[in-house]
Amino acid sequence: MAGISLRGIAKSFRDTPVLQGVSLDIAAGEFLTLVGPSGCGKTTILRILAGLETQDAGDVVIGGTLVDDLPPKARDIAMVFQSYALYPYMTVAENIGLPLEMRRLSAAQRLPLVGRIMPGAATTRAGIAADVTAVAEGLGIGHLLARRPAQLSGGQRQRVALARAMVRRPKAFLMDEPLSNLDAKMRVQARTEISELHRSLGTTFVYVTHDQAEAMTMSDRVAVMMGGRLMQVASPQVIYDDPQDLAVATFIGTPEINTLPARIEADGGLSVLGARWPVAVTTPAGAQATVAVRPEVLLPAGRGEAAIRIAGTVRHVEMLGAETLVHLRVAGAEKPVVARVEPAVGARFRPGDEAAFTVAPGRVMVFAADGR
Ligand code: ATP
């Protein structure tokens, strides 16, 4: 188990900056997820951590050791890829045992690095077989050891890849979208399994995904990346409830957070769609702003006076089983405003109806023109 630090990491590919001064401290035993849109640089960070790519500037420290000049093997961290990278002609047992087998062979040839690279794991044939069986059984694939990858389901292949990473007892796991080849149902199940695995191993996990639900459900902390920079690093709840800027607020949450254009009046008050909203703002007067409201904080308006009302015409009612999304066309808003309500509440709305929702002032986020 080891903490990981990235210090001012920069990387360009053919003069195009891909990472721009990324600094991040990951605690020993933490589950940290890098999340962000495609191409924002997540995989490049993992590859730099693993030693598969060299940064142009900055340092990587793993377990207190500067590893910039160490090759991937000597970093003692395991990487699980999206593709699983299993060898098709080997059995499951051989695939899982491969890292230990390679170490055994190089030990037999008395290669000098060996003892340092993977301390603690088995070095004899019998020891390797016992380790492989124990890890496979722990992951529920003990009965599949004689099969080849082609004879496995996607979920089983993913577990074989995990087992192969675990058998080395690495200091940390790096996982690059390991669930993206699974169907939606399997993905949800695998999320739970990976969380349990993390809890039982207590090892540092650095996980990459563009799926924010994965990031939110499994992680101790989430690092939101955009355009090669870290936008916010915090617990899933803080990222959701208190995003540092509009881009993070919009990226996290499904359906997407509702946004409406707003203006800060001369007296410092907030005007939204021509109405005053009693929300405290720090943005200077005269400035354009954006208010943002999560779909679940919109409540159907009752008869009484409400401090904040959003009214419009129901455009679409989307029944999802456990919840219903009411899409409201609101004059002055670019996109429909979406409310997430209980099915019994949603059943009251029909397309074409006039409808109004209220929001508690404390649930309104205000972002200045620069998104902050
Ligand atoms: P995704 O979610 O799509 O995997 P990502 O956030 O992991 O994206 P990276 O794979 O880190 O993004 O890539 C970041 C950027 O760097 C992309 O624009 C990509 O095209 C570019 N890139 C990555 N590797 C190379 C390379 N070896 N040569 C040139 N450009 C590269």
Boltz pocket constraint, residues with backbone or C-beta under 6 A from the ligand:
constraints:
  - pocket:
      binder: B
      contacts: [[A, 13], [A, 14], [A, 18], [A, 36], [A, 37], [A, 38], [A, 39], [A, 40], [A, 41], [A, 42], [A, 43], [A, 44], [A, 45], [A, 209], [A, 210]]
      max_distance: 6.0
